């Protein structure tokens, strides 16, 4: 990792934490630190599953429990088990909690205004645009890639969403029964693998890799949820699958796609895939691509 990059990130972190008041125990002038204040804000008007709240904020169970006990003691939240499954707890704001959250909202607006007020119009526009870019990149950096069984609930959730999107986008619609769908066994080690991308614990994308012995590796069922597009996940999937195929000694990586998926076609070409004659009888494919790879191909194997 570049030392200059590391130093710049650390300087950025120090500037932000100081400027937004993270260093103070009484965040926004209230009676609690930023952790409790952020938790209060994330609970929102409808309440939250405590487990989902932990995943959303990336906090460990013990720390969240301590924060919730503090908020309960202050009369700001209630925490109750769900009737159908008492292991699952739901946290909701009390009337006092909603009032406190409204105060935090107002003071957060004031803080944002104080950051922008000293700047001229052009500087404000630059700062806001830079913040949007940083937010997008930091969000991309929080996405995890994990190998899961293709029958895992998250895998099935992604595949259902993927098939539904293809049904809407293909001129002929999409019937999974007509497609050359790989058998689940073809996407399990050692014959292949299936990746899931998760953002704050939520599955937001998937990609499969077939690794048939003595043949080209093949990418299958790569999809990114619409709300997660723009984070570079498609390119990240391709790099990860290429690295894993190279790790298995594959020299060629293949995929096929439909003409309606123009953004995907552009991505494949930009990542070094070349169009080749059809190598299968996939009824929904109009384009077939191939890439020569080596064991030194770029990519990061994770999970």
C-alpha positions in Angstrom: 0.0 0.0 0.0 1.3 3.5 -0.9 2.6 5.3 2.2 1.6 8.7 0.7 -2.0 7.4 0.4 -2.0 6.1 3.9 -0.8 9.4 5.3 -3.4 11.3 3.4 -6.2 9.1 4.6 -5.1 9.6 8.2 -4.9 13.4 7.8 -8.4 13.4 6.3 -9.7 11.3 9.2 -8.2 13.6 11.8 -9.6 16.7 10.1 -13.1 15.3 9.9 -13.3 13.9 13.4 -12.1 17.2 14.8 -14.4 19.3 12.6 -17.6 17.3 13.2 -17.2 17.0 17.0 -16.5 13.3 17.3 -13.8 13.9 19.9 -16.3 15.2 22.5 -18.3 13.1 24.9 -21.3 15.4 24.6 -21.9 15.2 20.9 -23.9 18.1 19.5 -24.0 19.5 23.0 -26.2 16.7 24.2 -25.7 14.2 27.1 -24.2 11.4 25.0 -21.3 10.6 22.7 -21.6 10.2 19.0 -22.1 6.4 19.1 -25.3 6.7 21.1 -26.5 9.7 19.0 -25.9 7.8 15.8 -27.7 4.8 17.1 -30.6 7.0 18.0 -30.7 8.5 14.6 -30.5 5.1 12.8 -33.4 3.6 14.7 -35.7 6.1 13.0 -39.4 6.5 13.2 -40.3 2.9 12.4 -37.9 1.1 14.7 -35.3 -1.5 13.8 -34.3 -5.1 14.2 -31.3 -4.9 16.6 -29.4 -7.4 14.5 -29.9 -5.4 11.3 -28.9 -2.3 13.3 -25.6 -3.9 14.2 -24.9 -5.0 10.7 -25.8 -1.5 9.3 -23.3 0.2 11.6 -20.7 -2.5 11.7 -20.7 -2.7 15.5 -20.2 -5.7 17.8 -23.1 -7.1 19.8 -21.7 -6.1 23.2 -21.2 -2.5 22.3 -24.6 -2.1 20.8 -26.2 -3.7 23.9 -24.4 -1.2 26.1 -25.5 1.7 24.0 -29.1 0.5 24.0 -29.1 0.0 27.7 -28.0 3.6 28.1 -30.7 4.9 25.8 -33.3 2.8 27.6 -32.1 4.2 31.0 -32.6 7.7 29.6 -36.2 6.8 28.5 -35.4 7.3 24.8 -36.0 3.7 23.4 -37.7 0.5 24.2 -36.3 -2.9 23.3 -38.7 -5.9 23.0 -38.4 -9.4 21.6 -40.6 -10.2 18.6 -43.6 -12.4 19.5 -42.8 -14.9 16.7 -39.1 -15.3 17.6 -38.0 -14.0 21.0 -34.4 -14.2 19.9 -35.0 -11.3 17.6 -35.3 -8.0 19.3 -36.8 -4.8 18.0 -35.8 -1.3 19.2 -38.2 1.7 18.9 -38.0 5.3 19.9 -40.2 6.5 22.7 -41.9 10.0 22.5 -38.9 11.4 24.3 -36.6 9.6 21.9 -38.3 11.1 18.9 -38.0 14.5 20.4 -34.3 13.9 21.0 -33.8 12.7 17.5 -35.5 15.9 16.1 -33.1 18.0 18.2 -30.1 16.0 16.7 -31.5 16.6 13.2 -31.7 20.3 13.8 -28.2 20.5 15.3 -26.8 18.3 12.5 -28.2 20.8 10.0 -26.6 23.6 11.9 -23.2 21.8 11.9 -23.5 21.2 8.1 -24.3 24.9 7.6 -21.3 25.9 9.7 -19.0 23.9 7.5 -20.3 25.5 4.3 -20.9 29.1 5.5 -17.2 30.3 5.5 -16.8 29.2 1.9 -17.8 31.0 -1.3 -20.2 29.5 -3.8 -17.6 27.8 -5.9 -15.9 26.3 -2.8 -19.2 25.0 -1.5 -19.9 23.3 -4.7 -16.5 21.7 -4.7 -16.8 20.5 -1.2 -20.2 19.0 -1.6 -19.1 17.3 -4.8 -16.0 15.9 -3.1 -18.0 14.7 -0.2 -20.4 12.8 -2.5 -17.4 11.2 -4.2 -15.8 10.2 -0.9 -19.1 8.8 0.3 -19.5 6.7 -2.8 -15.9 5.4 -2.6 -16.2 4.7 1.2 -19.4 2.8 0.5 -17.7 0.8 -2.2 -14.9 -0.1 0.3 -17.4 -1.5 2.8 -18.8 -4.1 0.4 -17.6 -7.6 1.2 -17.3 -10.5 -1.2 -17.9 -14.0 0.3 -18.0 -17.5 -1.2 -21.3 -19.1 -0.3 -23.2 -22.2 -1.3 -25.5 -21.4 -4.4 -28.4 -22.6 -2.3 -27.7 -20.1 0.5 -30.7 -17.8 1.1 -28.7 -14.7 0.1 -27.7 -16.4 -3.2 -31.2 -17.4 -3.9 -32.4 -13.9 -3.1 -29.9 -12.4 -5.6 -30.8 -14.9 -8.3 -34.5 -14.3 -8.0 -33.9 -10.5 -8.4 -31.5 -11.2 -11.3 -34.0 -13.4 -13.2 -36.8 -10.8 -12.5 -34.7 -8.1 -14.0 -33.9 -10.2 -17.1 -37.6 -10.9 -17.6 -38.1 -7.1 -17.8 -35.1 -6.2 -20.0 -35.0 -9.0 -22.5 -37.1 -8.6 -25.7 -38.3 -12.2 -25.3 -38.6 -12.1 -21.6 -36.6 -14.7 -19.5 -37.5 -18.2 -18.6 -34.9 -19.9 -16.3 -36.1 -23.3 -17.5 -34.9 -22.4 -21.1 -31.6 -21.0 -20.1 -28.4 -23.1 -19.6 -28.4 -22.5 -15.9 -25.5 -24.3 -14.2 -26.4 -27.0 -11.7 -25.8 -25.9 -8.1 -23.1 -28.6 -8.0 -21.2 -26.8 -10.8 -20.8 -23.7 -8.6 -19.5 -25.5 -5.5 -15.9 -26.3 -4.8 -14.0 -28.0 -6.4 -16.1 -27.6 -9.6 -16.8 -23.9 -9.2 -17.8 -21.3 -6.7 -20.5 -18.6 -6.0 -19.7 -15.2 -4.7 -22.1 -12.9 -2.9 -21.5 -9.1 -2.4 -22.9 -7.7 0.8 -23.3 -4.0 1.8 -24.0 -3.5 5.5 -25.0 -7.2 5.7 -27.4 -6.9 2.8 -26.8 -9.1 -0.3 -26.4 -6.7 -3.3 -24.8 -8.8 -6.0 -23.7 -12.2 -7.1 -21.4 -14.0 -9.5 -20.7 -17.6 -10.2 -17.6 -19.3 -11.7 -17.5 -22.7 -13.3 -14.2 -24.5 -13.2 -14.6 -27.6 -15.3 -11.4 -29.8 -15.4 -9.3 -29.3 -18.5 -11.6 -26.6 -19.9 -12.0 -22.8 -19.9 -13.4 -21.3 -16.7 -16.8 -19.6 -17.2 -18.5 -16.7 -15.5 -22.2 -17.3 -14.8 -25.0 -15.2 -13.3 -23.2 -12.0 -12.5 -25.6 -9.4 -11.2 -25.5 -6.2 -9.1 -28.5 -4.7 -7.5 -29.6 -1.4 -9.1 -29.1 0.6 -5.9 -25.5 -0.7 -5.6 -24.5 0.2 -9.1 -21.9 2.8 -9.6 -19.7 1.3 -6.8 -17.5 -0.6 -9.2 -18.8 -4.0 -8.1 -19.1 -5.4 -11.6 -15.4 -4.7 -12.2 -14.5 -6.1 -8.8 -16.4 -9.3 -9.4 -14.6 -9.8 -12.7 -11.2 -9.2 -11.1 -12.0 -11.6 -8.2 -13.2 -14.3 -10.5 -10.3 -13.9 -12.8 -7.9 -14.2 -9.9 -9.6 -17.3 -8.7 -9.7 -18.9 -12.1 -6.0 -18.2 -12.5 -5.4 -19.7 -9.0 -7.0 -22.9 -10.3 -4.6 -22.9 -13.3 -7.1 -21.8 -15.9 -5.7 -20.1 -19.0 -9.0 -18.9 -20.4 -12.0 -17.2 -18.9 -15.3 -17.1 -20.8 -18.8 -15.6 -20.5 -21.9 -15.0 -22.6 -24.4 -12.2 -22.5 -27.6 -10.8 -24.0 -27.6 -7.7 -26.4 -29.9 -5.9 -24.0 -27.2 -5.7 -21.4 -25.2 -2.9 -23.1 -23.5 -1.7 -19.9 -22.3 -5.2 -19.1 -20.9 -5.6 -22.6 -19.0 -2.3 -22.3 -17.6 -3.5 -18.9 -16.4 -6.8 -20.4 -14.6 -5.1 -23.2 -13.0 -2.5 -20.9 -11.7 -5.4 -18.7 -9.9 -7.1 -21.7 -12.5 -9.6 -22.9 -12.6 -10.2 -26.6 -15.7 -11.2 -28.6 -15.5 -14.7 -30.0 -17.7 -17.2 -31.9 -20.4 -18.9 -29.8 -19.1 -21.6 -27.6 -22.4 -22.8 -26.2 -26.1 -23.0 -27.1 -27.4 -20.5 -24.6 -30.7 -19.3 -26.1 -30.6 -15.9 -24.5 -27.0 -15.1 -25.6 -26.1 -12.8 -28.5 -22.5 -12.2 -27.6 -19.7 -14.5 -26.4 -16.5 -13.3 -24.8 -13.2 -14.7 -23.8 -10.0 -13.5 -22.0 -6.6 -15.1 -21.8 -5.4 -15.1 -18.2 -2.3 -16.2 -16.3 -1.5 -17.0 -12.7 -0.1 -13.5 -12.4 -3.4 -11.8 -13.5 -4.5 -8.8 -11.4 -7.2 -9.4 -8.8 -7.6 -9.9 -5.1 -8.8 -13.2 -3.7 -11.0 -12.6 -0.7 -13.2 -14.5 1.6 
